[in-house]
């Protein structure tokens, strides 16, 4: 008899360190059309209803096009974003410490993520149930 696969558990949500939240707020503030909101208690930014960047505990995740994601993943230390180990989130990467330490590089990558999200069809808000 085959052994049952153990389901991956979602990690407990912990508050994000103030340093990462401050960095997120500072770089998202100047992006045109970026709509900051919270998701699972963490700050994220959307354009046309499409999320393109967000905080997940002490990490910044960024949504990129296939081409930009392939380019990003060639950088030292670059990897796909995995909120649960072994379960990568489609289209998202985890920004490296080197990028987080360089405001110019961070803004350059955020602009790529913003451009990609803008290219996607706008998400239509679902009507409230009830």
C-alpha positions as CSV (number, residue, x, y, z in Angstrom):
1,X,0.0,0.0,0.0
2,X,1.3,3.4,-0.9
3,X,2.0,5.8,1.9
4,X,-0.1,8.9,2.1
5,X,1.6,12.1,1.2
6,X,1.7,14.6,4.0
7,X,0.1,17.9,3.1
8,X,2.3,21.0,3.4
9,X,1.1,23.2,6.2
10,X,0.8,26.9,5.7
11,X,3.2,28.6,8.1
12,X,1.9,30.7,11.0
13,X,1.6,34.3,10.0
14,X,4.0,36.4,12.0
15,X,4.2,40.2,11.9
16,X,6.6,41.6,9.3
17,X,9.7,43.3,10.7
18,X,9.3,47.1,10.6
19,X,12.4,47.4,8.4
20,X,10.8,45.4,5.5
21,X,7.5,47.2,5.9
22,X,9.2,50.6,5.8
23,X,11.2,49.6,2.8
24,X,8.1,48.4,1.0
25,X,6.2,51.6,1.8
26,X,9.1,53.8,0.7
27,X,9.5,52.1,-2.7
28,X,5.9,51.6,-3.5
29,X,4.9,55.2,-2.7
30,X,6.4,56.6,-5.8
31,X,5.1,54.0,-8.3
32,X,2.3,55.4,-10.5
33,X,-1.0,53.6,-10.2
34,X,0.2,51.3,-7.4
35,X,-2.7,50.6,-5.0
36,X,-1.4,49.6,-1.6
37,X,-3.6,47.1,0.4
38,X,-3.2,44.3,2.8
39,X,-3.3,40.6,2.1
40,X,-3.1,38.1,5.0
41,X,-2.2,41.1,7.1
42,X,0.9,42.0,5.0
43,X,1.3,45.1,2.8
44,X,1.0,44.4,-0.9
45,X,0.5,46.6,-4.0
46,X,-1.9,46.1,-6.9
47,X,-2.5,47.7,-10.3
48,X,-5.8,47.1,-12.1
49,X,-6.6,44.6,-9.4
50,X,-3.5,42.5,-10.1
51,X,-1.0,42.1,-7.3
52,X,2.6,42.7,-8.3
53,X,4.6,43.0,-5.1
54,X,4.1,42.2,-1.5
55,X,5.6,41.5,1.9
56,X,5.5,38.0,3.3
57,X,7.0,38.1,6.8
58,X,10.6,39.2,6.2
59,X,10.6,38.8,2.4
60,X,9.5,40.9,-0.6
61,X,7.9,38.9,-3.4
62,X,7.6,40.3,-6.9
63,X,5.5,39.2,-9.8
64,X,7.4,39.1,-13.1
65,X,6.8,38.2,-16.8
66,X,8.3,34.9,-18.0
67,X,11.2,36.8,-19.6
68,X,12.0,38.9,-16.6
69,X,11.6,36.0,-14.2
70,X,14.1,33.9,-16.3
71,X,16.5,36.9,-16.2
72,X,16.0,37.4,-12.5
73,X,16.6,33.7,-11.6
74,X,20.1,33.9,-13.1
75,X,21.1,36.4,-10.4
76,X,23.1,35.1,-7.4
77,X,20.8,33.9,-4.7
78,X,17.7,34.3,-6.8
79,X,14.8,31.9,-6.3
80,X,11.1,31.5,-6.8
81,X,8.8,32.7,-4.0
82,X,7.6,29.8,-1.9
83,X,5.1,30.7,0.9
84,X,5.2,27.0,1.9
85,X,8.4,25.1,1.3
86,X,8.1,23.1,-2.0
87,X,5.1,25.1,-3.2
88,X,6.3,28.0,-5.4
89,X,3.8,30.7,-6.2
90,X,3.3,31.0,-9.9
91,X,5.0,34.1,-11.5
92,X,6.5,35.3,-8.2
93,X,10.2,35.6,-7.1
94,X,11.7,36.4,-3.8
95,X,13.8,39.5,-4.0
96,X,17.4,38.9,-3.0
97,X,19.1,40.7,-0.1
98,X,21.4,42.4,-2.7
99,X,18.4,43.9,-4.5
100,X,16.8,44.9,-1.2
101,X,20.0,46.7,-0.2
102,X,20.1,48.7,-3.5
103,X,17.3,51.2,-3.8
104,X,18.1,51.7,-7.5
105,X,18.0,47.9,-8.3
106,X,14.9,47.5,-6.2
107,X,13.0,50.2,-8.0
108,X,14.2,48.9,-11.4
109,X,12.8,45.4,-10.6
110,X,9.5,46.9,-9.1
111,X,9.0,48.8,-12.3
112,X,9.3,45.6,-14.3
113,X,6.7,43.9,-12.0
114,X,4.4,46.9,-12.3
115,X,4.7,46.9,-16.1
116,X,3.9,43.2,-16.2
117,X,0.8,43.5,-13.9
118,X,-0.4,46.4,-16.1
119,X,-0.2,44.2,-19.2
120,X,-2.6,41.7,-17.6
121,X,-6.4,42.0,-17.9
122,X,-7.9,44.0,-15.1
123,X,-9.4,41.9,-12.3
124,X,-13.0,42.5,-11.8
125,X,-14.1,42.8,-8.2
126,X,-16.5,40.1,-7.2
127,X,-19.8,41.4,-5.7
128,X,-20.1,41.0,-2.0
129,X,-22.0,37.9,-0.9
130,X,-25.2,38.4,0.9
